[in-house]
Amino acid sequence: MGAPLLLHCCCAPDGTVPVADLAEEGWDVVLHFFGGNIHPREEYDRRAEAMRLLGTARNVPVVLDPYEPEAWCVAVAPWAGEPEGGRRCVRCFALQLAAAGAAAVRRGCGALCTTLTISPHKDPQVLNDLGARVAASFGLLWVPRVWRRGGGFLRSVEESRRLKLYRQNYCGCTYSRRKGGAEDRSAEVSPR
């Protein structure tokens, strides 16, 4: 058995490659899903179920934080007018990683990592710098990765299909949902 590492997962599809690669490196992985940023509740439930399926498929434990969207809304409200990818998103990432750091301490994990760098839409330098600061604040080792390198994003799409995991069509928050027009399409999304 390796050293315990808590892997913050923004969603199950993005966790497919990191959980497998980290386990192959010898880490004893625990998956963590924050979810307070996900809107509406039905979407959170779909994503939480996909996380459970990923945990079962990879034989790793899953920590699901309580669904508390009100607290998330209050925390990001000062940046409501920010564009997608702006300061509101960085604040959201910080909230998610802080929740993951707290979960890592509760679970006895000494290391922390995130799946957020698998996305081609997120800045891995910003995420790894933020992750290192958050991990240090909890006395944890930050394990920096850029999961999209070497075809990681495409591998995650293929693995999600193989595992029949639900793949969403927007980031998750109410702001990204409005921007992408997901209100009209969310009922059409099915596991691919």
Secondary structure as GFF3:
##gff-version 3
##sequence-region A 1 192
A	DSSP	beta_strand	4	8	.	.	.	ID=ss1
A	DSSP	alpha_helix	12	24	.	.	.	ID=ss2
A	DSSP	beta_strand	28	33	.	.	.	ID=ss3
A	DSSP	alpha_helix	41	58	.	.	.	ID=ss4
A	DSSP	beta_strand	62	64	.	.	.	ID=ss5
A	DSSP	alpha_helix	69	76	.	.	.	ID=ss6
A	DSSP	three_ten_helix	77	79	.	.	.	ID=ss7
A	DSSP	alpha_helix	87	107	.	.	.	ID=ss8
A	DSSP	beta_strand	111	114	.	.	.	ID=ss9
A	DSSP	three_ten_helix	116	118	.	.	.	ID=ss10
A	DSSP	alpha_helix	124	137	.	.	.	ID=ss11
A	DSSP	beta_strand	141	142	.	.	.	ID=ss12
A	DSSP	three_ten_helix	149	151	.	.	.	ID=ss13
A	DSSP	alpha_helix	152	163	.	.	.	ID=ss14
A	DSSP	alpha_helix	174	180	.	.	.	ID=ss15
A	DSSP	alpha_helix	182	185	.	.	.	ID=ss16
A	DSSP	three_ten_helix	186	188	.	.	.	ID=ss17
###
